[in-house]
Amino acid sequence: MAQVTLPDDWAAATGGTRVLEITADDFRDLRLRLTEQWPDLGVLLDRCAVAIDGQIYQDAFMEALEPDSEVFFMPRIEGG
C-alpha cells in the first residue's frame, strides 16, 4: 500500500483528503484509482511531476510502486 501525498490546494478536489493510502502496482494503476474516485483530478495530475521514493519523474507512467512506496505530487518543472 503506497502512501500518496497531494498538494494542499487539491484538498477541495478530493473532499479535504491530502494523504491517502492506496494499493497499486505502478503509477498508471495509482493514477487510475485516483481518477476513479475523483474524476476531476485527471486535469491536475496532467500538470504535475511526481516523486516516488525520493526520485522525481516528469512522467512516471510505468514506474513500479512497492507496498511501502511514498508518492508525492508537485508542480511540473517547465523549461530548461
N, C-alpha and C positions, 0 to 999 in steps of 0.2 A: 504494500500500500504506500503510494507516494504522498508526501506532504506537498501541497501546492499553495503558494503564497501569491495572492493577487494584489495589484496596486490598490492603495487606499481609495482612490477615486472610482474604482469599479464597484464599491460596496452597494451602491444603488442598483446597479445592473444585476447583482447577484443576491438581492434581498438582504444586504448587510453582511454577507459572508465574505471574509477575507482569507482565512487559512482553511484549507479543505484537506481531507484525507481521501484519496481516490485510488482504486485499484486499476492499473492499466499496464499493458505490456510495453508500449512505446509511446512516443509523443503523439503520434497520429491517433492512437486509441484514446489517450488522455484528452486531446482536443475534441474528439467526437463525443466523449462523455460530458465534457463541459458544455458543448453547444446543444446537446440533447436536453440538458437541464435548463440552460439559459440560452435560447436561440439567438438573441441579440448580441451575445458575447463574440460571435464569429467575426464581426467587423472589428472589434477591439483586438482580438487575437491576431488579425492580419497586420496590425500596426505595431506589433511587439516583437522583440527578441526574447529569448528565454535562456535562463541559466539552469542547467541540470547538474547537480552536484558540483557547483562552482565553475563549470565550463559554460561560457556564453556562446550561444548559437544565434545567428540571424535567421536560420531556417533549420529547425531541429526535427523535421517531419518524421524521419525514420529512426531517430535516436531511441535506443532501448532504455527502459526505466527499470531499475532494480526495485525490490519491495520496499527498501528504505530510502529511495531517492528523495532529494529535495529539489523542487521545481519553483523557480521564481520568474515571473513575467515582468518585463520592463520595456520602456520605450525603445523602439528600433533605432539603431545608430545609423544616421544618414551621412552621405558624403564620404570623403576620404582624406 
